[in-house]
Amino acid sequence: MSTYVYGITHSSLPSLPEGTEGVGEPALPVRVIKEGDLAAIVSDAPEGLRPKRRDLLAHQNVLAEAGAGGPVLPMRFGSVSTDDAAVTSVLAERADHFKERLDALAGKVEYNVKATHDEEAVLHRVMSENPEVRALTEANRTAGGGSYDDKLRLGEMVVAAVKRREVEDAAEIQRALEPAAAALSVGPESTGWLANLSFLVDRDSAETFLVTVEEVRKGHPHLDLRVHGPLPPYSFVEPGPAAPAEPAEAHN
């Protein structure tokens, strides 16, 4: 049977609580397989696994239980390997890399920050910052709405100004928050978000990071900032070769 991989840790990690359950319905028992100084937290892989809420929470809970005893390199939801032997083989082959990552991530958590514009607030800001947009808006208003071409031109000007504002705001968010973190990972672009940033933060400094986020929020009322965390440091597992499991399906 295939092996579902939750994470990688030191073989000296304290034992997981008896009866720890993982993904699947019914939930499958979690076990630890060891290879030298390393260990993988695994269970059997259920057939047809999909990112349902119950299984996503089970994955997170296993990592939380394991992380309470020491650093863990979290695998993303849906990471499946051929069998236990394939997992231990990769642990042996890449032992130095995994140990380096465990040392680097010890005592750290991830916070994901996404940002979008408050539509009404950003339009007000664009108007206040752009005399040309203001002038054309006023001219159209005076002309009873303006011609079709004038309306089209105004719309294009506003869209371009908002796009420029998005780029500037994304850079400003990064500049403000990066000094409060140990590392930064820029996430993939996604529809509706002008910034998608993951920060590696010392667990003991998390409050300082969150205070900095709040300062950015207060100083930029045209932005909607959403913070998710603390999370296992998924975005920082791999500056290096690929993970030891074959991702079947991942959830962000």
KOLLUMVEX-21392 format. One record per residue (C-alpha): x, y, z; residue number from 1. Coordinates in nm, 4 decimals, always signed. Layout:
BEGIN
X	Y	Z	NUM
...
This chain:
BEGIN
+0.0000	+0.0000	+0.0000	1
+0.1143	+0.3557	-0.0709	2
+0.2461	+0.5666	+0.2168	3
+0.1056	+0.9078	+0.3045	4
+0.3746	+1.1440	+0.4369	5
+0.2893	+1.4210	+0.6856	6
+0.6372	+1.5433	+0.7656	7
+1.0032	+1.4708	+0.8400	8
+1.1734	+1.5152	+1.1740	9
+1.4610	+1.3946	+1.3889	10
+1.4464	+1.0306	+1.4919	11
+1.4827	+1.1514	+1.8518	12
+1.1412	+1.3200	+1.8359	13
+0.9273	+1.2177	+2.1327	14
+0.6649	+0.9589	+2.0448	15
+0.3347	+1.0836	+1.9109	16
+0.0371	+1.0454	+2.1461	17
-0.1023	+0.6941	+2.1348	18
-0.3941	+0.6673	+1.8951	19
-0.2975	+0.9685	+1.6801	20
-0.5169	+0.9526	+1.3701	21
-0.4495	+1.0894	+1.0251	22
-0.6281	+1.1225	+0.6950	23
-0.8869	+0.8832	+0.5569	24
-1.2377	+0.7730	+0.6454	25
-1.2217	+0.5944	+0.8762	26
-0.9142	+0.7803	+0.9981	27
-0.5926	+0.5840	+0.9535	28
-0.3449	+0.5384	+1.2398	29
-0.0279	+0.7461	+1.2223	30
+0.3125	+0.5875	+1.2682	31
+0.6770	+0.6948	+1.2615	32
+0.9369	+0.5261	+1.0410	33
+1.3041	+0.5931	+1.1152	34
+1.6204	+0.5995	+0.9096	35
+1.9403	+0.6980	+1.0885	36
+1.9003	+1.0396	+1.2514	37
+1.5779	+1.1116	+1.0645	38
+1.2185	+0.9966	+1.0824	39
+0.9077	+1.0362	+0.8687	40
+0.5602	+1.0728	+1.0136	41
+0.3330	+0.8635	+0.7951	42
+0.0191	+0.6574	+0.7631	43
-0.1213	+0.4332	+0.4952	44
-0.2540	+0.6370	+0.2027	45
-0.6307	+0.6125	+0.1563	46
-0.7726	+0.5556	-0.1892	47
-0.9138	+0.8545	-0.3746	48
-0.7954	+1.1143	-0.1229	49
-0.9327	+1.4632	-0.1869	50
-0.8814	+1.7872	+0.0080	51
-1.1940	+1.7605	+0.2206	52
-1.2117	+1.9671	+0.5375	53
-1.1868	+1.6647	+0.7677	54
-0.8714	+1.5379	+0.5997	55
-0.7105	+1.8822	+0.5754	56
-0.7649	+1.9277	+0.9496	57
-0.6323	+1.5783	+1.0208	58
-0.3134	+1.6588	+0.8266	59
-0.2713	+1.9827	+1.0224	60
-0.3407	+1.8126	+1.3553	61
-0.0773	+1.5453	+1.2968	62
+0.1809	+1.8141	+1.2202	63
+0.0754	+2.0105	+1.5293	64
+0.1161	+1.7030	+1.7510	65
+0.4569	+1.6257	+1.6012	66
+0.5689	+1.9898	+1.6107	67
+0.5015	+2.0094	+1.9829	68
+0.8015	+1.7825	+2.0363	69
+1.0499	+1.9496	+1.8027	70
+1.1061	+2.0862	+1.4514	71
+0.9195	+1.9166	+1.1675	72
+0.9532	+1.9651	+0.7930	73
+0.5872	+1.9642	+0.6868	74
+0.4790	+1.8016	+0.3642	75
+0.1850	+1.9528	+0.1828	76
-0.1513	+1.7817	+0.1906	77
-0.1664	+1.4893	-0.0508	78
+0.2022	+1.3895	-0.0415	79
+0.2154	+1.0176	-0.1183	80
+0.5111	+0.7836	-0.1704	81
+0.5181	+0.4334	-0.3146	82
+0.5716	+0.2603	+0.0201	83
+0.7622	+0.2871	+0.3480	84
+1.0822	+0.1603	+0.1878	85
+1.0754	+0.4408	-0.0696	86
+1.0417	+0.6977	+0.2098	87
+1.3324	+0.5591	+0.4145	88
+1.5433	+0.5404	+0.0995	89
+1.4990	+0.9125	+0.0336	90
+1.5640	+0.9939	+0.4002	91
+1.8977	+0.8164	+0.3695	92
+1.9897	+0.9726	+0.0350	93
+1.9102	+1.3281	+0.1429	94
+1.9951	+1.3133	+0.5102	95
+2.2267	+1.6155	+0.5054	96
+1.9705	+1.8334	+0.3306	97
+1.6872	+1.7399	+0.5656	98
+1.9022	+1.7919	+0.8758	99
+2.0070	+2.1354	+0.7502	100
+1.6436	+2.2305	+0.6917	101
+1.5375	+2.1030	+1.0339	102
+1.8057	+2.3168	+1.1966	103
+1.7043	+2.6206	+0.9883	104
+1.3348	+2.5881	+1.0740	105
+1.3712	+2.5029	+1.4417	106
+1.1526	+2.7341	+1.6502	107
+0.9977	+2.9011	+1.3463	108
+0.6487	+2.9235	+1.2011	109
+0.4998	+3.0599	+0.8817	110
+0.2583	+3.3489	+0.8380	111
+0.0928	+3.4001	+0.5021	112
-0.0128	+3.7549	+0.4190	113
-0.2464	+3.8256	+0.1304	114
-0.3550	+4.1726	+0.0282	115
-0.6187	+4.3242	-0.1917	116
-0.7591	+4.6727	-0.2382	117
-1.0711	+4.8080	-0.0797	118
-1.2293	+4.9139	-0.4080	119
-1.3916	+5.2349	-0.2906	120
-1.0886	+5.3435	-0.0860	121
-0.8381	+5.2799	-0.3634	122
-1.0486	+5.4704	-0.6177	123
-1.0575	+5.7644	-0.3789	124
-0.6801	+5.7410	-0.3420	125
-0.6247	+5.7193	-0.7185	126
-0.8382	+6.0282	-0.7655	127
-0.6471	+6.2217	-0.5001	128
-0.3068	+6.1219	-0.6410	129
-0.3770	+6.1735	-1.0123	130
-0.4650	+6.5273	-1.1292	131
-0.5308	+6.4069	-1.4850	132
-0.7910	+6.1561	-1.3657	133
-0.9534	+6.4218	-1.1484	134
-0.9613	+6.6712	-1.4348	135
-1.1200	+6.4266	-1.6801	136
-1.3729	+6.3125	-1.4180	137
-1.4760	+6.6732	-1.3566	138
-1.4923	+6.7478	-1.7306	139
-1.7185	+6.4477	-1.7882	140
-1.9388	+6.5492	-1.4979	141
-1.9699	+6.9039	-1.6329	142
-2.0571	+6.7644	-1.9758	143
-2.3385	+6.5575	-1.8327	144
-2.1367	+6.2385	-1.8213	145
-1.9138	+6.2946	-2.1231	146
-1.9001	+6.1201	-2.4574	147
-1.8497	+5.7484	-2.5033	148
-1.4845	+5.8062	-2.5919	149
-1.4324	+6.0276	-2.2865	150
-1.5861	+5.7666	-2.0589	151
-1.3719	+5.4951	-2.2174	152
-1.0574	+5.7035	-2.1765	153
-1.1396	+5.7767	-1.8135	154
-1.1996	+5.4082	-1.7444	155
-0.8674	+5.3119	-1.9027	156
-0.6851	+5.5787	-1.7013	157
-0.8393	+5.4585	-1.3749	158
-0.7573	+5.0928	-1.4474	159
-0.3954	+5.1819	-1.5291	160
-0.3640	+5.3923	-1.2141	161
-0.5057	+5.1140	-0.9963	162
-0.2631	+4.8633	-1.1542	163
+0.0304	+5.0926	-1.0738	164
-0.1021	+5.1295	-0.7201	165
-0.1202	+4.7498	-0.6852	166
+0.2467	+4.7091	-0.7816	167
+0.3539	+4.9891	-0.5484	168
+0.1465	+4.8577	-0.2578	169
+0.2762	+4.5010	-0.2990	170
+0.6342	+4.6284	-0.2840	171
+0.5537	+4.8473	+0.0154	172
+0.3974	+4.5595	+0.2097	173
+0.7049	+4.3470	+0.1450	174
+0.9441	+4.6253	+0.2493	175
+0.7512	+4.6851	+0.5719	176
+0.7150	+4.3227	+0.6836	177
+1.0356	+4.1578	+0.5638	178
+1.2566	+4.3068	+0.8413	179
+1.0278	+4.1467	+1.1030	180
+1.0790	+3.7977	+0.9569	181
+1.3650	+3.5516	+0.9198	182
+1.2848	+3.4767	+0.5556	183
+1.0354	+3.5551	+0.2794	184
+0.8747	+3.3394	+0.0127	185
+0.6739	+3.5096	-0.2614	186
+0.3743	+3.2958	-0.3467	187
+0.2213	+3.2438	-0.6897	188
+0.0008	+3.5169	-0.8280	189
-0.3664	+3.4471	-0.7741	190
-0.6750	+3.6219	-0.9005	191
-0.7938	+3.8996	-0.6737	192
-0.4760	+3.9373	-0.4658	193
-0.2162	+4.2065	-0.5250	194
+0.0263	+4.0353	-0.2839	195
+0.0687	+3.6763	-0.1670	196
+0.3639	+3.6597	+0.0714	197
+0.4772	+3.3965	+0.3204	198
+0.7059	+3.4941	+0.6071	199
+0.9194	+3.2671	+0.8205	200
+0.8985	+3.4021	+1.1740	201
+1.0659	+3.3037	+1.4991	202
+0.7908	+3.1660	+1.7189	203
+0.9088	+3.3879	+2.0032	204
+0.8892	+3.6972	+1.7771	205
+0.5470	+3.6252	+1.6333	206
+0.3796	+3.9005	+1.8338	207
+0.6240	+4.1581	+1.6968	208
+0.5495	+4.0433	+1.3425	209
+0.1742	+4.0675	+1.3978	210
+0.2114	+4.4150	+1.5463	211
+0.4013	+4.5182	+1.2334	212
+0.1199	+4.3800	+1.0166	213
-0.1288	+4.5835	+1.2167	214
+0.0798	+4.8972	+1.1692	215
+0.0782	+4.8400	+0.7922	216
-0.2984	+4.7865	+0.8019	217
-0.3595	+5.1080	+0.9947	218
-0.1265	+5.3086	+0.7723	219
-0.2892	+5.1850	+0.4514	220
-0.6681	+5.1978	+0.4949	221
-0.7162	+5.1305	+0.1224	222
-0.5685	+4.7811	+0.1718	223
-0.7402	+4.4668	+0.2943	224
-0.4688	+4.2542	+0.4625	225
-0.5449	+3.8953	+0.5563	226
-0.3058	+3.7005	+0.7760	227
-0.3069	+3.3219	+0.8137	228
-0.0934	+3.1609	+1.0796	229
+0.0911	+3.0422	+1.2639	230
+0.1295	+2.7630	+1.0096	231
+0.3837	+2.4863	+0.9648	232
+0.6576	+2.6395	+0.7448	233
+0.5434	+2.4758	+0.4198	234
+0.6918	+2.7488	+0.2006	235
+1.0402	+2.7095	+0.3468	236
+1.0941	+2.3338	+0.3441	237
+1.2692	+2.3286	+0.0105	238
+1.5524	+2.5463	-0.1013	239
+1.6951	+2.2282	-0.2430	240
+1.5943	+1.9033	-0.4143	241
+1.2342	+1.7939	-0.4369	242
+1.0511	+1.6499	-0.1381	243
+1.0647	+1.2753	-0.0715	244
+0.7016	+1.2202	-0.1572	245
+0.5177	+1.2477	-0.4833	246
+0.2488	+1.5137	-0.4304	247
-0.0867	+1.3744	-0.5319	248
-0.2720	+1.6963	-0.4634	249
-0.1786	+2.0039	-0.2639	250
-0.3904	+2.2563	-0.0785	251
-0.2914	+2.6184	-0.0093	252
